[in-house]
Amino acid sequence: MCADIAALLHPMPERTDDDDAYQAMAEAAWQRREELADELRLSLQEGGIDPLLSTLADLHEQRLRLEEDMRLLMAYGRCFTSPRPYKLIDLARAAGLSISGVRIAFTDDEIAQAAEILHRAPVSDDGQTSSVPLVNRQPVATAQKKITNASLRSAVVNQASSTVQVGLVISSDPAQGNNVAADTLVTLYVSTGAASAQE
């Protein structure tokens, strides 16, 4: 059974006119077959793990990861590319979805994840506004993440404060709650603690 599963998942390539290329592809396929069959046999012998069921479970996990990657890439295509986003119809064709399927395929979670990975805010349409998030008394990393997720940019200025703990945001400019144009720079004033007497 282990050899059969490996053969089904790693079929031998079709013969080509180039014997050297075919030989290389065939050897690679044979190697992958042997490795998978050995792995399945070992799992069966040492752990009593059914090779067919475990392979199906592994493929299911791979499919879920691929679907996550597709959602992330669709969010990127719609929200992070410039000068304009990819068209829904083009993404739908490439992903094998309907246009409405692309519209609902990703959420704010994937947009936030992409923003965090890319270290930049989504591209906004002209005239789009964002509200400066609540950042006062937040750790600077948390505040920066909130700013990015709101399609804004951030800069940090260190400032002495006897009332705000070191590393927390004292205030922002523009102030939290203000509506501003997307991609506006928000300056975060971050506490360095109380000023020393010598200053």
C-alpha positions as CSV (number, residue, x, y, z in Angstrom):
1,M,0.0,0.0,0.0
2,C,2.8,2.5,0.9
3,A,4.4,2.0,-2.5
4,D,1.0,2.4,-4.3
5,I,0.3,5.7,-2.5
6,A,3.8,7.0,-3.4
7,A,3.3,6.0,-7.0
8,L,-0.1,7.7,-7.2
9,L,1.3,10.9,-5.8
10,H,4.5,10.8,-7.7
11,P,3.8,9.4,-11.2
12,M,6.6,8.8,-13.6
13,P,6.9,11.6,-16.2
14,E,5.8,11.1,-19.8
15,R,8.7,10.3,-22.1
16,T,10.2,13.2,-24.0
17,D,12.4,13.5,-27.1
18,D,15.3,14.6,-24.8
19,D,16.5,11.4,-23.2
20,D,18.8,13.2,-20.7
21,A,16.0,15.5,-19.5
22,Y,13.6,12.5,-19.2
23,Q,16.1,10.5,-17.3
24,A,16.6,13.3,-14.8
25,M,12.9,13.8,-14.3
26,A,12.3,10.0,-13.9
27,E,15.1,9.7,-11.3
28,A,13.7,12.7,-9.4
29,A,10.2,11.1,-9.4
30,W,11.6,7.7,-8.4
31,Q,13.5,9.3,-5.5
32,R,10.4,11.2,-4.3
33,R,8.4,7.9,-4.5
34,E,11.0,6.0,-2.5
35,E,11.2,8.7,0.2
36,L,7.4,8.9,0.6
37,A,7.0,5.1,0.7
38,D,9.8,4.7,3.3
39,E,8.2,7.5,5.4
40,L,4.8,5.8,5.3
41,R,6.2,2.4,6.1
42,L,8.1,3.8,9.1
43,S,5.0,5.5,10.4
44,L,3.0,2.3,10.0
45,Q,5.7,0.1,11.7
46,E,6.6,2.4,14.6
47,G,3.3,4.2,15.3
48,G,0.6,2.0,13.7
49,I,-0.4,5.0,11.6
50,D,-2.6,4.1,8.6
51,P,-0.7,5.3,5.4
52,L,-3.8,6.1,3.4
53,L,-5.6,8.1,6.1
54,S,-2.4,9.9,7.2
55,T,-1.7,10.9,3.6
56,L,-5.2,12.2,3.1
57,A,-4.9,14.2,6.4
58,D,-1.6,15.7,5.2
59,L,-3.1,16.6,1.9
60,H,-6.0,18.2,3.7
61,E,-3.6,20.3,5.8
62,Q,-1.7,21.3,2.6
63,R,-5.0,22.4,0.9
64,L,-5.9,24.6,3.9
65,R,-2.5,26.2,3.8
66,L,-2.8,26.8,0.1
67,E,-6.3,28.3,0.6
68,E,-4.8,30.7,3.3
69,D,-2.0,31.7,0.9
70,M,-4.6,32.3,-1.9
71,R,-6.7,34.6,0.4
72,L,-3.6,36.5,1.4
73,L,-2.5,37.0,-2.2
74,M,-6.0,38.1,-3.2
75,A,-6.0,40.7,-0.4
76,Y,-2.6,41.8,-1.6
77,G,-3.8,42.1,-5.2
78,R,-6.9,44.1,-4.2
79,C,-5.4,46.3,-1.5
80,F,-1.7,46.7,-1.8
81,T,-0.9,47.0,-5.5
82,S,-0.5,50.4,-7.2
83,P,-1.3,52.4,-9.1
84,R,-4.5,50.4,-9.0
85,P,-5.7,47.1,-7.6
86,Y,-6.0,44.0,-9.7
87,K,-9.5,43.6,-11.3
88,L,-11.9,41.1,-9.7
89,I,-12.3,39.3,-13.0
90,D,-8.6,38.7,-13.4
91,L,-8.2,37.4,-9.8
92,A,-11.3,35.2,-10.2
93,R,-9.9,33.6,-13.4
94,A,-6.5,33.0,-11.8
95,A,-7.9,31.6,-8.6
96,G,-10.7,29.5,-10.2
97,L,-13.4,31.5,-8.4
98,S,-16.4,33.6,-9.3
99,I,-16.1,37.4,-9.0
100,S,-18.3,37.3,-5.9
101,G,-16.1,34.5,-4.6
102,V,-13.1,36.9,-4.8
103,R,-15.0,39.6,-3.1
104,I,-15.7,37.4,0.0
105,A,-12.5,35.3,-0.1
106,F,-10.5,37.6,2.1
107,T,-11.3,39.7,5.2
108,D,-9.8,42.5,7.2
109,D,-7.7,39.8,8.9
110,E,-5.9,38.9,5.7
111,I,-5.4,42.7,4.9
112,A,-4.0,43.2,8.4
113,Q,-1.7,40.1,8.0
114,A,-0.4,41.4,4.7
115,A,0.2,44.9,6.1
116,E,2.2,43.3,9.0
117,I,4.2,41.1,6.7
118,L,4.9,43.9,4.2
119,H,5.4,46.6,6.8
120,R,3.2,49.0,5.0
121,A,-0.4,50.1,4.8
122,P,-2.9,49.1,2.1
123,V,-3.1,51.5,-0.9
124,S,-6.1,53.7,-0.5
125,D,-8.5,55.0,-3.1
126,D,-8.4,58.8,-3.6
127,G,-10.3,60.6,-0.9
128,Q,-10.4,57.7,1.5
129,T,-10.1,58.7,5.1
130,S,-9.0,56.8,8.2
131,S,-9.5,57.5,11.9
132,V,-6.4,57.8,14.0
133,P,-6.7,54.8,16.3
134,L,-6.7,54.9,20.1
135,V,-2.9,54.7,20.9
136,N,-2.4,56.7,24.1
137,R,-0.9,54.7,26.9
138,Q,-0.3,51.8,24.5
139,P,3.1,50.0,24.0
140,V,4.8,51.6,20.9
141,A,4.7,48.3,18.9
142,T,1.0,47.9,19.5
143,A,0.4,51.5,18.6
144,Q,2.4,51.2,15.4
145,K,0.4,48.1,14.4
146,K,-2.9,49.9,15.0
147,I,-1.7,52.8,12.9
148,T,-0.6,50.5,10.0
149,N,-3.9,48.6,10.2
150,A,-5.7,51.9,9.8
151,S,-3.9,52.5,6.5
152,L,-1.7,55.2,8.1
153,R,2.1,55.5,8.6
154,S,3.9,56.1,11.9
155,A,7.0,57.8,13.1
156,V,8.3,57.7,16.7
157,V,9.6,60.7,18.7
158,N,11.0,59.9,22.2
159,Q,9.9,62.4,24.9
160,A,10.4,62.6,28.6
161,S,7.3,62.1,30.8
162,S,6.9,61.8,34.5
163,T,3.3,60.5,34.2
164,V,3.6,57.9,31.4
165,Q,5.5,54.7,31.8
166,V,8.7,54.2,29.7
167,G,7.9,52.7,26.2
168,L,4.2,53.8,26.2
169,V,2.7,56.3,23.9
170,I,2.1,59.7,25.5
171,S,0.2,61.2,22.6
172,S,-0.1,61.3,18.8
173,D,-0.1,64.0,16.2
174,P,-2.7,64.1,14.6
175,A,-4.5,63.1,17.8
176,Q,-6.3,59.9,18.2
177,G,-9.9,59.9,16.9
178,N,-9.2,62.5,14.2
179,N,-10.2,61.6,10.6
180,V,-7.3,62.0,8.3
181,A,-6.5,61.1,4.7
182,A,-5.3,57.5,4.3
183,D,-1.5,57.1,4.3
184,T,-1.1,60.2,6.6
185,L,2.0,60.2,8.8
186,V,1.1,59.9,12.5
187,T,3.8,60.9,14.9
188,L,3.8,58.9,18.1
189,Y,5.4,60.6,21.2
190,V,6.8,57.8,23.3
191,S,7.8,58.1,26.9
192,T,11.5,57.8,28.0
193,G,10.5,58.2,31.6
194,A,11.0,61.2,33.8
195,A,13.6,63.8,32.8
196,S,16.8,63.6,34.8
197,A,17.6,66.5,37.1
198,Q,20.7,67.4,35.1
199,E,18.7,68.2,32.0
